[in-house]
Amino acid sequence: MEKQDLDWETLGFAYQPCSYSYTCRYEDGAWGEGSLTTDHTIRVSECANIFHYCQEVFEGLKAYTTEDGRIVCFRPEENAARMVSSATRLVMPPFPKERFVEAVRETVAANASWVPPFGSGAALYVRPFMIGIGETLGVRPSDAYEFRILVTPVGPYFKGGVTPIRLVVSDYDRAAPHGTGAVKAGLNYAMSLWPYEMAHAQGFDEALYLDAATRTYIEETGGANMILVDAEGRLVVPQSKTDSILPSITRRSIIRVASELLGLEVIERPVAYAELGEFAECGLCGTAAVIVPVMSVSDYEGDIVFNGGSDEIGPVLGRLRETLTGIQGGSIEDPFGWVFEICPADGEEA
Ligand SMILES: *Cc1c(COP(=O)(O)O)cnc(C)c1O
């Protein structure tokens, strides 16, 4: 298959329209057929719910080429399931899980020429999302929806790949207790832009949020969960008492790799900000970044430094990252059935 003529090695994390998007509408109480489209715009009423009351949920996953030349993606059923729960919370009709996975498969296959080659560090980012398009003037749920998938080739999320990053504790909160923090919806991002800009203006890479109720416990950053390694080499995963941390698929995968493949002890519990300095390693995890090491967390009092301030990923997070990316890339056998094949290797029968 002919690939697009792109400089795969130098791709950033930015949108570029590809050949096809996927579109499906919900009207009169039912989802329609759905199809690929070459039109990368959406035409809707100015009174559509999305513009006024923000009925929007989204997902993010990557399609990429394995070492042996197959095009695959990672655990798409988990994205499908999470979008069902996000949609349900925002009173949107869930897009059926099997149809979600099939739509991802169809869209990526149609855009195969845009999937970066193995070893380039790049991937085809897949962004399924759903918006309320019915006209709603009073505050109520829309009666019509659009489910869409856009794809775009991307390089590593953070420039420099696994170079450790620096966080600052945010003065603002991300998610209210028992609010929508666990829902993957645009409404959780609009208000995170200000703290993100503040963090940047102060020279940090990301803002770290504490629990909004007590500002005592660690939650996550604007778009990635946190993972920690304690002095005994155990993986400690911060939990929220108030259901305000987004359930990252990468984090849940890391937990299984740690306990089932690497024999690490895994502890999921609320982690107080006050104890952060006792941990040996700290990292962020999510689809975009997989695992990015955190060098330091700063507040008005000073800096907490991990892994001795090294400019490399620590030993435990390094092994976790290698193992997970090895499974994803096909160099390590996938004992979990996580890798979902979209196109076989060139020249092989489907
Ligand atoms: C998407 C997202 C994550 C990461 O989830 P993955 O499923 O691992 O990509 C973490 N936190 C927030 C707030 C998110 O929106």
The ligand as an SDF file (V2000), in Angstrom:
LIG
                    3D

 15 15  0  0  0  0  0  0  0  0999 V2000
   -8.3310   10.6700   28.3110 C   0  0  0  0  0  0  0  0  0  0  0  0
   -7.8710   11.0760   29.6580 C   0  0  0  0  0  0  0  0  0  0  0  0
   -6.9000   10.3450   30.3780 C   0  0  0  0  0  0  0  0  0  0  0  0
   -6.1640    9.1740   29.7830 C   0  0  0  0  0  0  0  0  0  0  0  0
   -6.9720    8.0860   29.4770 O   0  0  0  0  0  0  0  0  0  0  0  0
   -6.4570    6.9440   28.4720 P   0  0  0  0  0  0  0  0  0  0  0  0
   -7.6380    6.0550   28.3230 O   0  0  0  0  0  0  0  0  0  0  0  0
   -5.3220    6.2570   29.1080 O   0  0  0  0  0  0  0  0  0  0  0  0
   -6.0620    7.6370   27.2180 O   0  0  0  0  0  0  0  0  0  0  0  0
   -6.5790   10.7550   31.6470 C   0  0  0  0  0  0  0  0  0  0  0  0
   -7.1620   11.8280   32.2090 N   0  0  0  0  0  0  0  0  0  0  0  0
   -8.0940   12.5730   31.5510 C   0  0  0  0  0  0  0  0  0  0  0  0
   -8.6950   13.7430   32.2420 C   0  0  0  0  0  0  0  0  0  0  0  0
   -8.4770   12.2140   30.2560 C   0  0  0  0  0  0  0  0  0  0  0  0
   -9.3830   12.9450   29.6060 O   0  0  0  0  0  0  0  0  0  0  0  0
  1  2  1  0
  2  3  1  0
  2 14  2  0
  3  4  1  0
  3 10  2  0
  4  5  1  0
  5  6  1  0
  6  7  2  0
  6  8  1  0
  6  9  1  0
 10 11  1  0
 11 12  2  0
 12 13  1  0
 12 14  1  0
 14 15  1  0
M  END
$$$$
